[in-house]
């Protein structure tokens, strides 16, 4: 029990550190992508953090198994390099017992993977998808970023505002607004229109449901300067009709469907998704067994020498599972997932028994 607690503490600490580093990289990378979409007006900036929060379980599904594999390789590799493992083996802790202890540690990650794969990740993706679809229905007033020109209606209308805020009714308000409507955005053959307004806010006609941008203290310039048709008008209030939001059907990708709804479904897409979620749970124990022989290093090699082979092995393992998911969704046998797990588990058991899996990934016989 003392040995188990010691090894568990070493492995779980290393796993947590690796997981946090990988999660930070994934989150920053995806957040930068969303930030670019917000800067271009495709998404509202205040929704970015919610989308990232809901997608964290999805990220962890990919990161946690890799973090467990690297955590075990780092922890045991350090113990091999510092001869701690030699002392444990001298006390009767052989490869078989070390594997059983590692499986006990991997059971913690396996339980967490079960919660993420079967419940938290699909729920989070449903919430994130709802927010994304909500972004598609926003008006241009919701998408405009202060200090940036934003094009709408296929370039027919360009809007700019100096700053944004909240109106007295609690909605979004634009201050010091510039709107340019070209001939392509107006009626056929109409002259361009330039509008300056002190403020603008969204408005909905309750009778028709039409959406408008209501502007106050407006100066409007019609036509080209110097032409006979050029005119200037000033109004206390004026409204511009906005296009209606696109209507989206209630469609969900298979990754957002609740696990209970996948069970018993005859749809091969649903069958592939269910087998995928179950197979992700088995990644933890199989990788735990694989990590035991992979972590063995010679004292002069250092504990980091096996990190690249371990990461490569995980990439191959995960890619094969993704290939199986696509195959099952196309009508293939769901047993393909279990065949991949069985192959990697068999390789791990062979490596433990013979002392090596391959000369490139593990140690030479007799070392």
KATA-V915325 format. One record per pair of residues at least 12 apart in sequence whose C-alpha atoms are under 7 Angstrom apart, sorted by sequence separation. I is the first residue (numbers start at 1). J is the second residue. D is the distance in whole Angstrom. If there is no record, write none. Layout:
i = (I | I)
j = (J | J)
d = (D | D)
This chain:
i = (148 | 163 | 181 | 201 | 202 | 220 | 221 | 262 | 294 | 324 | 147 | 161 | 162 | 180 | 181 | 200 | 201 | 220 | 324 | 34 | 147 | 161 | 162 | 180 | 200 | 201 | 219 | 220 | 146 | 147 | 161 | 162 | 179 | 180 | 200 | 219 | 259 | 146 | 147 | 161 | 179 | 199 | 200 | 218 | 219 | 254 | 321 | 146 | 160 | 161 | 178 | 179 | 199 | 218 | 146 | 160 | 178 | 197 | 198 | 217 | 218 | 255 | 159 | 160 | 177 | 178 | 197 | 198 | 217 | 218 | 254 | 159 | 177 | 197 | 198 | 216 | 217 | 218 | 158 | 159 | 176 | 177 | 197 | 216 | 157 | 158 | 176 | 177 | 196 | 197 | 215 | 216 | 157 | 158 | 175 | 176 | 177 | 195 | 196 | 214 | 215 | 157 | 175 | 195 | 196 | 214 | 215 | 156 | 157 | 174 | 175 | 195 | 214 | 156 | 173 | 174 | 194 | 195 | 213 | 214 | 173 | 174 | 194 | 212 | 213 | 156 | 157 | 173 | 193 | 194 | 212 | 213 | 156 | 172 | 193 | 212 | 213 | 142 | 192 | 193 | 211 | 212 | 191 | 192 | 211 | 153 | 191 | 211 | 23 | 22 | 19 | 19 | 19 | 18 | 276 | 15 | 61 | 273 | 309 | 15 | 18 | 272 | 15 | 61 | 15 | 61 | 272 | 14 | 272 | 279 | 290 | 293 | 57 | 275 | 286 | 289 | 293 | 11 | 268 | 269 | 11 | 14 | 141 | 268 | 268 | 272 | 57 | 58 | 268 | 293 | 11 | 57 | 10 | 57 | 294 | 294 | 55 | 54 | 55 | 54 | 54 | 55 | 54 | 51 | 44 | 43 | 4 | 8 | 44 | 44 | 43 | 42 | 41 | 41 | 41 | 39 | 137 | 137 | 126 | 125 | 122 | 123 | 122 | 122 | 122 | 119 | 118 | 118 | 117 | 114 | 113 | 110 | 110 | 110 | 109 | 110 | 106 | 107 | 106 | 103 | 106 | 103 | 102 | 103 | 99 | 99 | 80 | 81 | 80 | 81 | 82 | 65 | 69 | 73 | 77 | 80 | 81 | 65 | 69 | 72 | 76 | 77 | 80 | 81 | 77 | 73 | 81 | 69 | 73 | 81 | 78 | 77 | 74 | 74 | 70 | 70 | 66 | 95)
j = (160 | 175 | 193 | 213 | 214 | 232 | 233 | 274 | 306 | 336 | 160 | 174 | 175 | 193 | 194 | 213 | 214 | 233 | 337 | 48 | 161 | 175 | 176 | 194 | 214 | 215 | 233 | 234 | 161 | 162 | 176 | 177 | 194 | 195 | 215 | 234 | 274 | 162 | 163 | 177 | 195 | 215 | 216 | 234 | 235 | 270 | 337 | 163 | 177 | 178 | 195 | 196 | 216 | 235 | 164 | 178 | 196 | 215 | 216 | 235 | 236 | 273 | 178 | 179 | 196 | 197 | 216 | 217 | 236 | 237 | 273 | 179 | 197 | 217 | 218 | 236 | 237 | 238 | 179 | 180 | 197 | 198 | 218 | 237 | 179 | 180 | 198 | 199 | 218 | 219 | 237 | 238 | 180 | 181 | 198 | 199 | 200 | 218 | 219 | 237 | 238 | 181 | 199 | 219 | 220 | 238 | 239 | 181 | 182 | 199 | 200 | 220 | 239 | 182 | 199 | 200 | 220 | 221 | 239 | 240 | 200 | 201 | 221 | 239 | 240 | 184 | 185 | 201 | 221 | 222 | 240 | 241 | 185 | 201 | 222 | 241 | 242 | 172 | 222 | 223 | 241 | 242 | 222 | 223 | 242 | 185 | 223 | 244 | 63 | 63 | 63 | 64 | 67 | 67 | 325 | 67 | 113 | 325 | 361 | 68 | 71 | 325 | 70 | 116 | 71 | 117 | 328 | 71 | 329 | 337 | 348 | 351 | 116 | 334 | 345 | 348 | 352 | 71 | 328 | 329 | 72 | 75 | 202 | 329 | 330 | 334 | 120 | 121 | 331 | 356 | 75 | 121 | 75 | 124 | 361 | 362 | 124 | 124 | 125 | 125 | 127 | 128 | 128 | 128 | 135 | 135 | 101 | 105 | 142 | 143 | 143 | 143 | 143 | 144 | 145 | 145 | 245 | 246 | 256 | 256 | 255 | 256 | 256 | 257 | 258 | 259 | 259 | 277 | 277 | 281 | 281 | 281 | 282 | 284 | 284 | 285 | 284 | 285 | 285 | 285 | 288 | 288 | 288 | 289 | 289 | 292 | 296 | 297 | 297 | 298 | 299 | 283 | 287 | 291 | 295 | 298 | 299 | 284 | 288 | 291 | 295 | 296 | 299 | 300 | 297 | 294 | 302 | 291 | 295 | 303 | 303 | 303 | 303 | 304 | 307 | 310 | 314 | 352)
d = (6 | 5 | 5 | 6 | 6 | 6 | 7 | 6 | 7 | 6 | 7 | 6 | 6 | 6 | 6 | 6 | 5 | 5 | 6 | 7 | 6 | 6 | 6 | 5 | 5 | 7 | 6 | 6 | 5 | 5 | 6 | 7 | 6 | 6 | 4 | 5 | 7 | 5 | 7 | 4 | 5 | 6 | 6 | 6 | 7 | 6 | 6 | 5 | 6 | 6 | 6 | 7 | 6 | 5 | 6 | 5 | 5 | 6 | 6 | 6 | 6 | 7 | 6 | 7 | 6 | 7 | 6 | 5 | 5 | 6 | 6 | 5 | 5 | 6 | 7 | 6 | 6 | 7 | 6 | 7 | 6 | 6 | 4 | 4 | 7 | 5 | 5 | 6 | 6 | 6 | 6 | 6 | 6 | 7 | 6 | 6 | 7 | 7 | 5 | 7 | 5 | 5 | 4 | 6 | 6 | 6 | 6 | 6 | 6 | 5 | 7 | 4 | 4 | 5 | 7 | 5 | 6 | 6 | 5 | 7 | 6 | 6 | 5 | 6 | 5 | 5 | 6 | 5 | 6 | 7 | 5 | 7 | 4 | 6 | 5 | 5 | 7 | 7 | 6 | 6 | 6 | 5 | 7 | 5 | 5 | 7 | 5 | 7 | 7 | 7 | 6 | 6 | 5 | 5 | 6 | 5 | 7 | 7 | 6 | 5 | 7 | 5 | 7 | 7 | 4 | 7 | 5 | 5 | 5 | 7 | 5 | 6 | 6 | 7 | 6 | 6 | 6 | 6 | 6 | 4 | 5 | 7 | 7 | 5 | 7 | 7 | 6 | 5 | 6 | 7 | 6 | 5 | 6 | 7 | 7 | 6 | 6 | 4 | 6 | 6 | 7 | 7 | 6 | 5 | 7 | 6 | 6 | 6 | 7 | 6 | 6 | 7 | 5 | 6 | 7 | 7 | 5 | 6 | 5 | 6 | 6 | 7 | 5 | 6 | 6 | 7 | 6 | 6 | 5 | 6 | 5 | 6 | 7 | 5 | 6 | 7 | 6 | 7 | 5 | 6 | 6 | 6 | 6 | 7 | 6 | 6 | 6 | 7 | 6 | 6 | 7 | 6 | 6 | 6 | 5 | 7 | 4 | 6 | 6 | 6 | 6 | 6 | 6 | 7 | 6 | 7 | 6 | 6 | 4 | 6 | 5 | 4 | 6 | 7 | 6 | 7 | 7 | 7)
